[in-house]
Amino acid sequence: MGKNQHVVPHKGKWAVRGAGNQRVTAITETQREATRIAREISINQRSETVIHSPNGQIRDRNSYGNDPYPPKG
């Protein structure tokens, strides 16, 4: 399984950053475009996309890995 991809605010724009990485993978004008890129990477790596709001809090998550079904709990 690959690194989770985070969609984060970045200097007035939006960026895609792999979990634990210092450098960003991509910088875009819109959150929608950054989310699209992060989703493609997450599908390829079978990982999760984590979307942050402008204040940095986690807003949404989407998993593209091997999730158990039915979910635990």
N, C-alpha and C positions, 0 to 999 in steps of 0.2 A: 504494500500500500504506500502511496506517495504522500507528500506533505500536503496538509490542508492549505487552501488558498484563501487569503483574507482580502476583502475589498475594503480599503481604508481611505479616509480623507488624506490628501497629500498636497500641501502648499497651494490651496485653493482649487485643486483638481482632485481626481480620484486615482488610486493606484491599486494594483494587484501585488500582493506580497506573500511569498511562501512562508509557512509557519517557521519561526526561528531565523529567518533570513534578515540580514541588515539592509540589503539592497532590494529595490522593488523590481518586479518582473515587467510591468507595463504601467504607463501613466496615460490617463484618458481625461477628456473634458467632462464626461458624465459618469454617474454611478452606474447607469444602465449598461454602458459600453464596458466598463470595468467588470461588471458582474458577468457579462457574456464571455469575456476572456477567461475569467476565473473558472467559470462553469466548464468551458472547453478543456482547460488544464485538469480540473478535478475529474472529469469523465475519463480522460486519458490515463490519469494516475490512480483512478479508483479511490479518490479521497473525498474530502468535504470542502464545500464553499461556505465561508463565514462572511456575512455581509454586515458591516458596521454602519451606524448612523453618523451624521456629521460631527457629533460630539464624541465619537469613538466607541460608544457602547454597542454591543452586539445586538443587531436588529433581527437577523434571520440566519438560518443555517439550512443547507441542503447537502445531503449525503449521496455520493455516487459510488460507494464502496460495497462491501459485502455485509449488508445489514441483516441481522437475524429477523426472520418473519415467522410467527408474529413477534413483535417487539417484547422485550422483557419488561415486567412491571405492570 
